[in-house]
Amino acid sequence: METLTFFGPKYGTQVSLLSPNVVSKLSRFPLTSFARKPTKPVCVKTTDCDLVESKRTFNKFPRSDWGDHFLRLPFNVSDMDVLTREMNALKPTIRKMLMYSQDVEETKERILIIYLLVALGMAYHFEDEIDDNLKHGFENIETTMAGENDLSTVSVMFWVFRTYGYNLSSDVFRRFKGEDGKFEECHTKDVKGLLSLYEAAQLGTSTEDILDEAMSFASSHLECLAGGTCPPHISRLIQNELYMPQHHNAEILFASEYISFYKQEDVHNKVLLEFAKLNFKFLQLHWIHELKILTKWWNDQDLLSKLPPYFRDRMVECHLYAVIYYFEPQYSFGRIMLAKLLVLLTVVDDTCDRYGSVPEVAKLLDCVERWNPDLGESLPDYLKTVFKFTLDVFEDCERAGKNEVGLSFNVDGALAEFTILQRTHLNCAEWAAAEKVPTVEEYLEVGGVAVTMYATIALGLLGLGPKAREHGYEWLKSRPKLVHDLATKGRLMNDMGGFKDDIGRSFIANVVNYYMKEYGTTEEETYKEFHKIVRDLEKSVNSEFLKINKGVPREILSRALNCGKMIDVTYRSGDGYTRPRGKFTEYVESFFVEHMDAPVMQYASSSTL
């Protein structure tokens, strides 16, 4: 294994990952040489190393509340067949709505329909029609926008074009300003206009001051309107948007909330609403089927009895992340693999971060880099379990991939990023143990990798086709600025969300702690500054997306952006992954629990529109 002598390389540089001799070993997985031993309680100690382990203190994590919940849920493949037939019956009607014409007003109407398709979580069914409409629509954008003075219409069109990578100028919003250069007061009661403007402003770049002004204008008035006389469903939408804007939310998570909103609107398209409900139910059946498979797999691993309870039991939450990464039905195989790999990342992260000593973390890294099952015999008992789990998960994914895709499938690129991640874990552990205080810049370079952004993107690429997968790995190895900025944002939000927990267990490797020491700020001042930095990073990501979206396939770029949305979903209020509660728990329930009691035949019998 070539030694990786750097940590968290800066974007724009090519990363040397694994040496060819190591890569060539990956497909063999000689696990038979790793002797299977009877499970024994970890607290039984016989060696000096074991005695040291027995004296460790750590915060005990409770088991997941989900248990075997999903194994008990009914599942019938015929239900999916019914839903598929119902959706197929409605598709021609929706395609007709998207049929291209040169009429300006009809063009606007189609763009607004595209927004609804995205907001309702069903755009993936109509990708060709959407691409065709946006291509022709952008070619004639000046004509289309001329004379349009409805705030909601302009804002939605801006959001749609920017979301799909078309750099529509933010100057379109100047028409809503008065002679004093401020947004006109006549818009302060336009709830839908303000909501759309607030969303559009999220897609701004660092050079677009008008969108900063738009965000401030819209948010201040929306806060007043949310507590006013708005209908309850609109007030709820405003509150959700102010908490987490659609641009930063997971597409299908936003859809789960928007479907409920849309059906309460006095004016809505019944065909779109019906299709949205069918589609979401169809997706949920896929996810529940996957959770059945994953629950059985997790039970079979039996890590809860093999290891001390120092790690987070988060299999269901890992599947939530996999759904955020790619929710569409064709990625079911990828979601199962990604969920397993994210469980592995969690166990290894907690081993290095919460339990293992620095020498033990170094030994584990050495075993991973050399990828030899026999090396596990030199590890403490608990690390033998962790290392074997690592080998088993990657072997499982490679074997399943070869069965699903073909013999050309391999996990080389994913394993390479996993190895880099483990080296950053060691680096952070060394800092914490030595009570070293690196500069904030030094920490963010290492911590940006340790937050698992690069690794998660790489692991998820396993679920894409071979061409996209290889393109994605090459792009990721170049350390693109877009991913670098997402990783830095992730590190900041992760450490802000987990600061109290880290300090409570005397773990000093946290950017909040390092920033306060370097700049002499208070915790409150540090958080305020970090929120500004996060917003600047979001603008940078928007800018990079507009620059590179024509050169990097959308299938790859969208996965990277979705990883960024995992960060927002997790850390908007604390650390939802470490301490699942509040909003984060609501998200899990909205995906996997709510609406599941609605019988499929209800949809099948409601096609009278």
HELIX and SHEET records of a PDB file:
HELIX    1   1 PRO A   20  VAL A   23  1                                   4    
HELIX    2   2 LEU A   31  SER A   33  5                                   3    
HELIX    3   3 ASP A   48  SER A   54  1                                   7    
HELIX    4   4 HIS A   69  LEU A   71  5                                   3    
HELIX    5   5 VAL A   77  MET A   97  1                                  21    
HELIX    6   6 VAL A  104  ALA A  119  1                                  16    
HELIX    7   7 ALA A  123  PHE A  126  5                                   4    
HELIX    8   8 GLU A  127  GLU A  139  1                                  13    
HELIX    9   9 ILE A  141  MET A  145  1                                   5    
HELIX   10  10 LEU A  151  THR A  163  1                                  13    
HELIX   11  11 SER A  170  PHE A  176  5                                   7    
HELIX   12  12 GLU A  185  HIS A  187  5                                   3    
HELIX   13  13 VAL A  191  ALA A  201  1                                  11    
HELIX   14  14 ASP A  209  ALA A  226  1                                  18    
HELIX   15  15 PRO A  232  TYR A  243  1                                  12    
HELIX   16  16 GLN A  246  HIS A  248  5                                   3    
HELIX   17  17 GLU A  251  TYR A  262  1                                  12    
HELIX   18  18 LYS A  270  GLN A  301  1                                  32    
HELIX   19  19 LEU A  303  LYS A  306  1                                   4    
HELIX   20  20 MET A  315  TYR A  325  1                                  11    
HELIX   21  21 PRO A  329  TYR A  331  5                                   3    
HELIX   22  22 SER A  332  ASP A  350  1                                  19    
HELIX   23  23 THR A  351  TYR A  355  3                                   5    
HELIX   24  24 VAL A  358  ARG A  370  1                                  13    
HELIX   25  25 PRO A  373  SER A  378  5                                   6    
HELIX   26  26 ASP A  381  GLU A  404  1                                  24    
HELIX   27  27 ASP A  412  ALA A  434  1                                  23    
HELIX   28  28 VAL A  440  ALA A  450  1                                  11    
HELIX   29  29 MET A  453  GLY A  460  1                                   8    
HELIX   30  30 LEU A  461  GLY A  463  5                                   3    
HELIX   31  31 PRO A  466  LYS A  477  1                                  12    
HELIX   32  32 LYS A  481  GLY A  504  1                                  24    
HELIX   33  33 VAL A  511  TYR A  519  1                                   9    
HELIX   34  34 GLU A  523  ILE A  548  1                                  26    
HELIX   35  35 ARG A  554  TYR A  571  1                                  18    
HELIX   36  36 GLY A  582  PHE A  592  1                                  11    
HELIX   37  37 VAL A  600  ALA A  604  1                                   5    
END                                                                             
